[in-house]
Amino acid sequence: MQSNFKFLWLGYMMAGMSMCLLFVCNCSPVKHSTTTAANAKHKKSKGLNTLVRFEDCKSLSQTIDRAQSSQQLIFMDFYADWCIPCKVMDQEVFNDVEVADLLNNHFINVKINGELDNGPDLVAMHEVSSYPNYIWLDSKGAILHREVGALSRSKFLSITADIISRLKR
């Protein structure tokens, strides 16, 4: 009887540690989508309400061409509709005036739903394994920096400002 209790206790401890790890990492693993075409249209029609001017990434090559011609960098936000940390970032970080000014003035900002349209292809190309996933690219499409999980406003500003200052040297 006592050995059964040990296994039960061990199972609860493992489950609890797994939940803590997901909470501490503040990120959600990628789920494989079962979204139908009808649901995809409905999800795409939802408006994004942030101060950062995000656009859909219809074609990465077109985004890179635009970045080169406008001499801007590229910021990619990989998300999923079910991702709670992604929603927190939209509300708390991407609605901050200072963050929005920095991103809108120096970057072409693309928001990529990893489960719809060309999202799964971009997820595979950039080896995205969890959401949210943020990638800063130069104007040629080379990765400058990557972060996984929700970030505080100050951490996000620090990373982004550092990337900009490194490229201006």
Secondary structure as UniProt FT lines:
FT   HELIX           2..25
FT   STRAND          28..29
FT   HELIX           37..44
FT   STRAND          54..56
FT   HELIX           60..70
FT   STRAND          73..79
FT   TURN            81..82
FT   HELIX           84..92
FT   TURN            93..95
FT   HELIX           97..106
FT   STRAND          107..113
FT   TURN            114..115
FT   TURN            117..118
FT   HELIX           119..125
FT   TURN            126..127
FT   STRAND          130..131
FT   STRAND          133..137
FT   TURN            139..140
FT   STRAND          143..148
FT   HELIX           153..168
//
